[in-house]
Amino acid sequence: MDTAFIGIGSMGAAMVPNLVAAGHDVGVWNRNPEPARALQGVTVLGSPAEAFQRDVVLTMLADDAAVRSVVVDSGALRSARPGCVHVMMATISPALAAELVALHAEAGVAYVAAPVFGIPAVAAAAKLNIVAAGPAQALATVRPLFDAMGQRVWPLGDDPLRANVAKIAGNMMISLAIEAMSEAVALGESYGLAGADFLDIVTTTLFASPSYQRYGKRIATGAYEAGFKLTLGLKDVDLALDAAAARQVALPAARIVQQRMHAAIDRGMGGKDWSAFGQA
């Protein structure tokens, strides 16, 4: 499939090779062209507008501001080829998602939201979980791309906002899991119970899930140097709280996590893995 991928960060760099391996013709664009040039078997594109001349455009950008700049303000969406399908794989706000739905309709471009659950190592192994929502025909068109990148696609209907909210809510739950483990370890250690021993118990019994196991190891060892940056984790918690406020939904635990993240960033931990906020 004639595909463009916009945004070659750590996730994009892990996802694109699986598309190439599956036989898709992939062009890539990134603000800094060097990461794009480092990928094998792809065409480096000159602009977002060039990307939107392909059959399908996948975007994996950092935040709302980056999406708005690259997709909307650049004019790329307005100049898209007829029949183009745009798949938004980034974690963005429901407010921007709703705006994008309207802008794509005006431009005659099919819009699909398909954020993913997984870290770069999971993406490299083509084991992502992809939550997808949008027009049925567009979803069918891009399904081969999803199958090349993920182990399962979770269809959530025709409203793209559902996929965006699922991703935001899921990331909020991970942040709450980090807070829960950090508090439990603090309690145990105050009575002489080693955090590593306690986390080994609960992450193999009561909470034997990938997120608890992955971040439990970081908390147990204090290894916070690589992973999902705390600043990006705060962005996702902020998105959850903003989305909740728009619908008058209370998220008291998420508010506590937000405060803890701010405290950690104030201590210079913003570039560390987001599980570090539990130590702030």
HUTA-V485221 format. One record per pair of residues at least 24 apart in sequence whose C-alpha atoms are under 10 Angstrom apart, sorted by the first residue. I is the first residue (numbers start at 1). J is the second residue. D is the distance in whole Angstrom. If there is no record, write none. Layout:
i	j	d
I	J	D
I	J	D
This chain:
i	j	d
1	25	6
1	26	8
1	54	9
1	55	7
1	56	8
1	141	9
1	142	9
1	144	9
1	145	8
2	26	6
2	27	8
2	53	10
2	54	6
2	55	5
2	56	7
2	57	9
3	27	6
3	28	9
3	51	8
3	52	9
3	53	9
3	54	6
3	55	6
3	56	5
3	57	6
3	58	8
3	84	10
3	85	10
3	86	10
3	142	10
3	145	9
4	28	6
4	29	8
4	42	9
4	43	9
4	44	9
4	45	8
4	48	9
4	50	9
4	51	5
4	52	7
4	53	9
4	54	6
4	55	8
4	56	6
4	57	5
4	58	6
4	59	8
4	86	9
5	29	6
5	30	9
5	36	10
5	42	10
5	44	10
5	45	9
5	48	9
5	51	7
5	52	10
5	54	10
5	56	9
5	57	6
5	58	5
5	59	6
5	60	8
5	87	10
6	30	6
6	31	9
6	36	10
6	45	9
6	47	9
6	48	7
6	51	8
6	52	10
6	57	7
6	58	6
6	59	5
6	60	6
6	61	7
6	67	10
6	70	9
6	71	9
6	88	10
6	89	10
7	31	8
7	32	9
7	35	9
7	36	9
7	48	10
7	58	9
7	59	6
7	60	5
7	61	5
7	62	8
7	66	10
7	67	10
7	70	10
7	90	9
8	32	9
8	33	9
8	34	9
8	35	6
8	36	6
8	37	10
8	39	9
8	59	9
8	60	7
8	61	8
9	35	8
9	36	9
9	60	8
9	61	8
9	62	9
9	120	10
10	35	9
10	60	10
10	119	9
10	120	6
10	121	9
10	123	10
10	124	10
10	227	10
10	228	10
11	60	8
11	61	10
11	116	10
11	118	9
11	119	7
11	120	5
11	121	9
11	122	9
11	123	7
11	124	8
12	36	9
12	58	10
12	59	9
12	60	6
12	61	9
12	89	10
12	120	8
12	123	9
12	124	9
13	38	9
13	39	7
13	120	8
13	123	9
13	124	8
14	39	10
14	119	9
14	120	6
14	121	7
14	122	8
14	123	6
14	124	5
14	125	8
14	126	9
14	149	9
15	60	10
15	120	8
15	121	10
15	122	9
15	123	6
15	124	6
15	125	9
15	126	7
15	127	10
15	128	9
15	148	9
15	149	6
15	150	9
16	40	9
16	41	10
16	42	9
16	123	9
16	124	9
16	148	10
16	149	8
17	41	8
17	42	9
17	123	10
17	124	8
17	126	10
17	148	10
17	149	9
18	123	9
18	124	7
18	125	8
18	126	7
18	145	9
18	147	10
18	148	6
18	149	6
18	150	9
19	126	9
19	144	9
19	145	7
19	146	9
19	147	9
19	148	6
19	149	7
20	145	10
20	148	9
21	148	8
22	144	9
22	145	8
22	147	9
22	148	6
22	149	9
23	145	10
23	148	9
24	144	9
24	145	8
24	148	9
25	54	10
26	51	10
26	54	9
26	56	10
26	57	10
27	51	7
27	54	9
27	57	9
28	57	9
28	58	9
28	59	10
29	59	10
30	61	9
30	70	10
31	70	9
47	74	9
47	76	8
48	72	10
48	74	7
48	75	8
48	76	6
48	77	9
48	79	10
48	80	10
49	74	8
49	75	7
49	76	4
49	77	7
49	78	9
49	79	7
49	80	7
49	81	10
50	76	8
50	79	9
50	80	8
50	81	10
51	76	8
51	77	10
51	80	8
51	81	10
52	76	6
52	77	7
52	78	9
52	79	7
52	80	5
52	81	6
52	82	10
52	84	7
52	85	9
52	86	8
52	109	10
53	77	10
53	79	8
53	80	6
53	81	5
53	82	8
53	83	10
53	84	7
54	80	8
54	81	7
54	82	10
54	83	9
54	84	7
54	85	9
54	86	10
55	80	10
55	81	8
55	82	9
55	83	7
55	84	5
55	85	6
55	86	9
55	141	10
55	142	10
56	81	10
56	83	9
56	84	6
56	85	5
56	86	6
56	87	7
56	109	10
56	110	9
56	138	10
56	141	9
56	142	7
56	145	9
57	84	8
57	85	6
57	86	5
57	87	6
57	88	8
57	111	10
57	142	10
58	85	9
58	86	6
58	87	5
58	88	6
58	89	7
58	90	9
58	112	9
58	113	10
58	114	9
58	142	10
58	145	9
59	86	8
59	87	6
59	88	5
59	89	6
59	90	7
59	113	10
59	114	10
59	115	10
60	87	9
60	88	7
60	89	5
60	90	5
60	91	8
60	114	10
60	115	9
60	116	10
61	88	9
61	89	8
61	90	5
61	91	8
61	92	9
62	90	7
62	91	8
62	92	9
62	232	8
62	235	10
63	90	7
63	91	7
63	92	6
63	93	9
63	232	9
63	235	8
63	236	9
64	90	9
64	91	8
64	92	6
64	93	7
64	95	10
64	96	7
64	97	9
64	235	10
64	239	10
65	92	9
65	96	10
66	92	10
67	91	10
67	92	8
67	96	9
67	100	10
68	96	8
68	100	9
71	100	9
72	100	9
72	103	8
72	104	10
77	103	8
77	104	7
77	106	10
77	107	7
77	108	9
77	109	8
78	103	9
78	104	8
78	106	8
78	107	6
78	108	9
78	109	9
79	107	8
79	109	10
80	104	10
80	107	8
80	108	8
80	109	7
81	107	9
81	108	9
81	109	8
82	107	9
82	108	7
82	109	7
82	110	10
83	108	7
83	109	6
83	110	7
83	138	10
84	108	8
84	109	6
84	110	7
84	111	9
84	138	9
85	109	6
85	110	5
85	111	6
85	112	8
85	137	10
85	138	7
85	139	9
85	141	8
85	142	8
86	110	6
86	111	5
86	112	6
86	113	8
86	138	9
86	142	9
87	111	6
87	112	5
87	113	6
87	114	6
87	115	9
87	132	9
87	133	10
87	134	9
87	138	9
87	139	9
87	142	8
87	160	10
88	112	6
88	113	5
88	114	6
88	115	7
88	132	9
88	160	9
88	163	10
88	164	9
89	113	6
89	114	5
89	115	4
89	116	7
89	130	9
89	131	9
89	132	9
89	163	10
89	164	9
89	167	10
90	114	8
90	115	6
90	116	8
90	164	9
90	167	9
91	115	6
91	116	8
91	163	10
91	164	7
91	165	9
91	166	10
91	167	7
91	168	7
91	171	10
91	232	10
91	235	9
91	236	8
91	239	9
92	161	10
92	164	7
92	165	9
92	167	9
92	168	8
92	235	9
92	236	8
92	239	8
93	161	9
93	164	7
93	165	8
93	168	8
93	235	10
93	236	9
93	238	9
93	239	6
93	240	8
93	242	8
93	243	7
94	160	9
94	161	6
94	162	9
94	163	9
94	164	6
94	165	7
94	168	9
94	239	8
94	240	9
94	242	9
94	243	7
94	246	10
95	161	9
95	239	10
95	242	9
95	243	8
95	246	9
96	161	9
96	164	10
97	159	10
97	160	7
97	161	6
97	162	10
97	163	10
97	164	7
97	165	10
98	159	9
98	160	8
98	161	7
100	160	10
101	134	9
101	159	9
101	160	8
101	161	9
109	138	10
110	134	8
110	135	7
110	137	9
110	138	6
110	139	9
111	135	7
111	138	8
111	139	9
111	158	10
111	159	10
111	160	8
112	136	9
112	138	7
112	139	7
112	142	9
112	158	9
112	159	9
112	160	6
112	161	9
112	163	9
113	139	9
113	156	10
113	158	10
113	159	9
113	160	5
113	161	7
113	162	8
113	163	6
113	164	7
114	139	10
114	146	9
114	153	9
114	154	9
114	155	9
114	156	10
114	160	8
114	161	10
114	162	10
114	163	6
114	164	8
114	167	9
115	163	7
115	164	7
115	165	10
115	166	9
115	167	6
115	168	9
116	149	10
116	150	9
116	153	9
116	154	10
116	163	9
116	164	10
116	166	10
116	167	7
117	150	10
117	167	7
117	170	8
117	171	8
118	150	9
118	210	10
118	211	10
119	227	8
119	228	8
120	227	9
120	228	9
121	227	10
122	149	10
122	150	9
122	151	10
123	149	7
123	150	7
123	151	10
124	149	8
124	150	10
125	149	8
125	150	8
125	151	9
126	150	5
126	151	6
126	152	10
127	151	4
127	152	8
128	152	7
128	153	9
129	153	6
129	154	7
130	154	6
130	155	8
130	163	9
130	167	9
131	155	6
131	156	7
131	160	10
131	162	9
131	163	6
131	164	8
131	165	10
131	166	7
131	167	7
132	156	6
132	157	8
132	158	9
132	159	9
132	160	7
132	161	10
132	162	8
132	163	6
132	164	9
132	166	9
132	167	10
133	157	5
133	158	5
133	159	6
133	160	5
133	161	8
133	162	7
133	163	6
133	164	9
134	158	4
134	159	5
134	160	5
134	161	9
134	162	9
134	163	9
135	159	8
135	160	9
165	239	9
165	240	8
165	243	8
165	244	10
167	236	9
167	240	10
168	235	10
168	236	6
168	237	8
168	238	9
168	239	7
168	240	6
168	241	10
168	243	9
169	236	9
169	237	9
169	239	9
169	240	6
169	241	10
169	243	10
169	244	10
170	236	10
170	240	10
171	233	8
171	236	7
171	237	7
171	239	10
171	240	9
172	233	9
172	234	9
172	236	7
172	237	6
172	238	9
172	239	9
172	240	7
172	241	9
172	251	10
172	253	10
172	254	7
172	257	9
172	258	10
173	211	10
173	237	9
173	253	10
173	254	9
174	211	7
174	212	8
174	215	9
174	233	10
174	237	10
174	274	10
174	275	9
175	211	10
175	215	10
175	233	8
175	234	9
175	236	9
175	237	8
175	253	10
175	254	8
175	257	7
175	258	9
175	261	10
175	274	8
175	275	8
175	277	9
175	278	9
176	237	10
176	253	7
176	254	7
176	256	9
176	257	7
177	207	10
177	211	8
177	212	7
177	215	9
177	216	9
177	275	9
178	211	9
178	212	8
178	215	7
178	216	8
178	218	10
178	219	8
178	257	9
178	274	9
178	275	6
178	276	9
178	277	8
178	278	7
179	253	9
179	254	10
179	256	9
179	257	7
179	260	9
179	275	8
179	276	10
179	277	8
179	278	6
179	279	9
180	212	10
180	257	10
180	278	9
181	212	8
181	215	9
181	216	7
181	219	8
181	220	10
181	275	10
181	278	8
182	215	10
182	216	9
182	219	7
182	220	9
182	275	9
182	276	9
182	277	9
182	278	5
182	279	7
182	280	10
183	278	8
183	279	9
185	216	10
185	219	9
185	220	8
185	278	10
186	278	10
186	279	9
194	220	9
195	219	8
195	220	6
195	221	9
196	220	5
196	221	7
214	275	10
215	273	9
215	274	9
215	275	6
215	276	9
216	275	9
217	275	10
218	273	9
218	274	10
218	275	7
218	276	8
219	275	7
219	276	7
219	277	10
219	278	8
219	279	8
222	275	9
222	276	8
222	279	9
223	272	9
223	273	8
223	275	9
223	276	8
224	269	9
224	271	9
224	272	5
224	273	5
224	274	8
224	275	7
224	276	6
224	277	10
225	269	10
225	271	8
225	272	5
225	273	6
225	274	10
225	276	9
226	271	9
226	272	6
226	273	6
226	274	9
227	271	9
227	272	7
227	273	5
227	274	8
227	275	9
228	271	9
228	272	8
228	273	5
228	274	6
228	275	9
229	269	9
229	270	7
229	271	5
229	272	5
229	273	5
229	274	5
229	275	9
229	276	9
230	261	7
230	262	9
230	264	8
230	265	7
230	269	7
230	270	5
230	271	6
230	272	6
230	273	5
230	274	4
230	275	7
230	276	7
230	277	7
231	261	8
231	262	9
231	264	10
231	265	7
231	269	9
231	270	5
231	271	7
231	272	8
231	273	9
231	274	7
232	270	9
232	271	9
232	273	9
232	274	8
233	258	9
233	261	8
233	270	9
233	273	9
233	274	6
233	275	9
233	277	10
234	258	7
234	259	9
234	260	10
234	261	6
234	262	8
234	265	9
234	270	9
234	274	8
234	277	10
235	261	10
237	261	9
